[in-house]
Amino acid sequence: MSASSNQSQSGGMGCLTVMFLIFLTLKLCGVITWSWWWVCSPLLFSAGLISLILFGILVVSLYHFCTRKPRH
């Protein structure tokens, strides 16, 4: 058995992507009359969450950079 056969492949769509595709299909078929903002809200939520995490990393990095003691 080779080492590559023991590795599992991860991928596919996440829950928010599936929700978006369902909402999009329902909107295009005329089943729901939601605003496009609500149809795209799963994508907007995930983009906002990623932005919030990256902003948090930036703040922590800047804090550590500004509070470190200079080397002699």
Backbone as ProteinMPNN parsed JSONL, in Angstrom:
{"seq_chain_A": "MSASSNQSQSGGMGCLTVMFLIFLTLKLCGVITWSWWWVCSPLLFSAGLISLILFGILVVSLYHFCTRKPRH", "coords_chain_A": {"N_chain_A": [[0.84, -1.176, 0.0], [0.636, 2.167, -0.858], [1.838, 5.377, 0.355], [0.284, 7.497, -0.508], [-2.243, 6.45, -0.85], [-3.343, 6.322, 1.642], [-4.051, 8.83, 2.304], [-6.665, 11.119, 2.796], [-9.013, 12.758, 0.732], [-10.155, 16.011, 0.907], [-12.819, 18.164, 0.332], [-15.287, 19.706, -1.727], [-18.499, 21.275, -1.329], [-19.362, 23.788, 1.027], [-21.685, 24.257, 3.775], [-22.869, 26.824, 3.662], [-22.511, 27.488, 0.988], [-24.095, 25.583, -0.266], [-26.577, 26.351, 0.742], [-26.778, 28.882, -0.51], [-26.911, 28.083, -3.225], [-29.324, 26.673, -3.207], [-31.13, 28.731, -2.476], [-30.712, 30.423, -4.68], [-31.608, 28.824, -6.822], [-34.322, 28.544, -6.11], [-35.108, 31.225, -6.242], [-34.655, 31.862, -8.982], [-36.442, 30.11, -10.15], [-38.799, 31.201, -9.409], [-40.087, 30.507, -7.064], [-39.617, 31.686, -4.604], [-39.8, 35.104, -3.586], [-37.817, 36.695, -2.652], [-35.558, 39.371, -1.843], [-32.542, 40.043, -3.692], [-30.45, 40.443, -1.951], [-31.067, 38.841, 0.258], [-31.004, 36.342, -0.944], [-28.322, 36.128, -1.609], [-27.205, 36.213, 0.884], [-25.968, 34.002, 2.365], [-23.429, 33.859, 1.109], [-22.487, 36.426, 1.586], [-22.374, 36.386, 4.353], [-20.366, 34.453, 4.838], [-18.19, 35.739, 3.602], [-18.014, 38.016, 5.198], [-17.394, 36.852, 7.66], [-14.879, 35.704, 7.152], [-13.476, 38.065, 6.614], [-13.634, 39.297, 9.116], [-12.136, 37.526, 10.691], [-9.601, 37.764, 9.455], [-9.134, 40.486, 9.968], [-8.952, 40.403, 12.758], [-6.617, 38.873, 13.064], [-4.81, 40.675, 11.931], [-4.97, 42.828, 13.772], [-4.018, 41.622, 16.138], [-1.43, 40.942, 15.285], [-0.341, 43.503, 14.729], [-0.45, 44.558, 17.316], [1.364, 42.918, 18.708], [3.662, 43.54, 17.258], [3.983, 46.271, 17.817], [4.362, 46.325, 20.563], [6.631, 44.934, 21.184], [9.905, 44.608, 22.564], [12.758, 46.511, 21.697], [15.705, 45.113, 20.204], [19.118, 45.067, 21.238]], "CA_chain_A": [[0.0, 0.0, 0.0], [1.465, 3.367, -0.93], [1.492, 6.425, 1.318], [-0.743, 8.372, -1.052], [-3.566, 5.835, -0.746], [-3.845, 6.526, 2.99], [-4.452, 10.223, 2.479], [-8.043, 11.357, 2.404], [-9.238, 13.981, -0.017], [-11.186, 16.868, 1.471], [-13.265, 19.13, -0.661], [-16.725, 19.801, -1.827], [-19.114, 22.557, -0.994], [-19.743, 23.984, 2.406], [-23.1, 24.43, 4.071], [-23.338, 28.13, 3.185], [-22.556, 27.433, -0.472], [-25.284, 24.804, -0.613], [-27.731, 27.218, 1.011], [-26.849, 29.872, -1.578], [-27.376, 27.439, -4.449], [-30.755, 26.395, -3.027], [-31.84, 30.014, -2.562], [-30.603, 30.901, -6.051], [-32.51, 28.024, -7.636], [-35.695, 28.909, -5.772], [-35.345, 32.58, -6.75], [-34.728, 31.826, -10.437], [-37.65, 29.367, -10.539], [-39.972, 31.968, -9.007], [-40.72, 29.948, -5.876], [-39.51, 32.721, -3.577], [-39.7, 36.467, -4.126], [-36.895, 37.405, -1.778], [-34.589, 40.299, -2.408], [-31.261, 39.394, -4.012], [-29.601, 40.52, -0.75], [-31.343, 37.655, 1.067], [-30.546, 35.171, -1.693], [-26.853, 36.102, -1.521], [-26.768, 36.369, 2.278], [-24.962, 33.027, 2.817], [-22.105, 34.246, 0.603], [-22.086, 37.639, 2.29], [-22.034, 35.991, 5.719], [-19.051, 33.808, 4.855], [-17.181, 36.76, 3.29], [-17.883, 38.839, 6.4], [-16.706, 36.077, 8.696], [-13.464, 35.637, 6.765], [-12.917, 39.409, 6.81], [-13.509, 39.522, 10.552], [-10.997, 36.728, 11.167], [-8.372, 38.392, 8.969], [-8.958, 41.73, 10.71], [-8.478, 40.023, 14.088], [-5.203, 38.489, 12.929], [-4.067, 41.915, 11.707], [-4.912, 43.591, 15.026], [-3.104, 40.919, 17.057], [-0.071, 41.083, 14.752], [0.105, 44.876, 14.972], [-0.252, 44.726, 18.751], [2.633, 42.277, 19.064], [4.742, 44.29, 16.62], [4.16, 47.575, 18.479], [4.7, 46.197, 21.979], [7.859, 44.181, 21.408], [11.037, 45.41, 23.015], [13.814, 46.525, 20.678], [16.926, 44.377, 20.502], [20.313, 45.915, 21.244]], "C_chain_A": [[0.886, 1.241, 0.0], [0.971, 4.411, 0.062], [0.375, 7.312, 0.796], [-2.132, 7.766, -0.949], [-4.163, 6.004, 0.644], [-4.329, 7.947, 3.232], [-5.894, 10.386, 2.015], [-8.143, 12.697, 1.685], [-10.378, 14.745, 0.647], [-11.578, 17.895, 0.423], [-14.778, 19.178, -0.665], [-17.209, 21.167, -1.396], [-19.473, 22.599, 0.478], [-21.238, 24.211, 2.546], [-23.636, 25.755, 3.516], [-23.418, 28.182, 1.667], [-23.787, 26.672, -0.937], [-26.537, 25.632, -0.372], [-27.897, 28.263, -0.085], [-27.399, 29.261, -2.855], [-28.863, 27.089, -4.376], [-31.557, 27.677, -3.161], [-31.841, 30.543, -3.992], [-31.56, 30.147, -6.972], [-33.968, 28.389, -7.38], [-36.052, 30.292, -6.306], [-35.526, 32.56, -8.268], [-35.951, 31.066, -10.944], [-38.931, 30.09, -10.132], [-40.699, 31.436, -7.791], [-40.707, 30.955, -4.727], [-39.358, 34.076, -4.262], [-38.802, 37.326, -3.253], [-36.065, 38.406, -2.562], [-33.306, 39.528, -2.706], [-30.293, 39.451, -2.843], [-29.801, 39.273, 0.111], [-30.879, 36.386, 0.363], [-29.029, 35.017, -1.554], [-26.334, 36.163, -0.091], [-25.825, 35.271, 2.772], [-23.549, 33.361, 2.335], [-21.592, 35.482, 1.328], [-21.673, 37.321, 3.721], [-20.644, 35.366, 5.766], [-17.939, 34.807, 4.53], [-16.952, 37.667, 4.499], [-17.129, 38.127, 7.506], [-15.218, 35.964, 8.401], [-12.789, 36.986, 6.978], [-12.696, 39.704, 8.282], [-12.325, 38.752, 11.131], [-9.683, 37.353, 10.722], [-8.096, 39.71, 9.683], [-8.444, 41.449, 12.12], [-7.016, 39.623, 14.077], [-4.338, 39.733, 12.737], [-3.907, 42.709, 12.995], [-3.941, 42.939, 16.0], [-1.663, 41.058, 16.588], [0.477, 42.483, 14.99], [0.363, 45.133, 16.448], [1.09, 44.123, 19.172], [3.824, 43.022, 18.461], [5.033, 45.589, 17.362], [4.597, 47.455, 19.928], [5.973, 45.405, 22.237], [8.988, 45.137, 21.797], [12.126, 45.37, 21.957], [15.041, 45.749, 21.15], [18.114, 45.34, 20.436], [21.368, 45.341, 20.37]], "O_chain_A": [[1.809, 1.331, 0.809], [-0.159, 4.345, 0.546], [-0.411, 7.833, 1.588], [-3.118, 8.504, -0.959], [-5.372, 5.846, 0.814], [-4.95, 8.228, 4.258], [-6.29, 9.859, 0.975], [-7.428, 13.645, 2.009], [-11.44, 14.183, 0.914], [-10.723, 18.424, -0.287], [-15.443, 18.744, 0.276], [-16.426, 22.081, -1.137], [-19.836, 21.592, 1.086], [-21.958, 24.338, 1.556], [-24.735, 25.797, 2.963], [-24.294, 28.847, 1.114], [-24.446, 27.075, -1.896], [-27.458, 25.618, -1.189], [-29.012, 28.511, -0.544], [-28.262, 29.854, -3.502], [-29.578, 27.198, -5.373], [-32.555, 27.712, -3.881], [-32.857, 31.053, -4.465], [-32.241, 30.752, -7.801], [-34.754, 28.528, -8.317], [-37.171, 30.509, -6.771], [-36.456, 33.179, -8.785], [-36.444, 31.339, -12.039], [-40.028, 29.645, -10.469], [-41.817, 31.866, -7.505], [-41.673, 31.059, -3.972], [-38.848, 34.169, -5.379], [-39.003, 38.535, -3.132], [-35.899, 38.294, -3.776], [-33.011, 38.512, -2.077], [-29.405, 38.605, -2.739], [-28.838, 38.712, 0.633], [-30.41, 35.454, 1.015], [-28.522, 33.906, -1.4], [-25.121, 36.163, 0.116], [-24.929, 35.584, 3.556], [-22.581, 33.168, 3.07], [-20.407, 35.576, 1.647], [-20.732, 37.916, 4.245], [-19.836, 35.706, 6.631], [-16.859, 34.736, 5.116], [-15.815, 38.042, 4.786], [-16.319, 38.734, 8.207], [-14.39, 36.111, 9.3], [-11.661, 37.048, 7.467], [-11.683, 40.296, 8.655], [-11.593, 39.277, 11.97], [-8.75, 37.465, 11.516], [-6.941, 40.022, 9.974], [-7.59, 42.18, 12.623], [-6.26, 39.991, 14.976], [-3.256, 39.834, 13.316], [-2.819, 43.21, 13.28], [-3.129, 43.625, 16.62], [-0.765, 41.27, 17.403], [1.626, 42.641, 15.403], [1.299, 45.854, 16.795], [1.856, 44.749, 19.905], [4.877, 43.121, 19.09], [6.194, 45.969, 17.52], [5.156, 48.406, 20.474], [6.358, 45.221, 23.391], [9.009, 46.304, 21.406], [12.394, 44.316, 21.38], [15.367, 45.734, 22.337], [18.104, 46.304, 19.67], [22.449, 45.917, 20.248]]}, "name": "protein", "num_of_chains": 1, "seq": "MSASSNQSQSGGMGCLTVMFLIFLTLKLCGVITWSWWWVCSPLLFSAGLISLILFGILVVSLYHFCTRKPRH"}
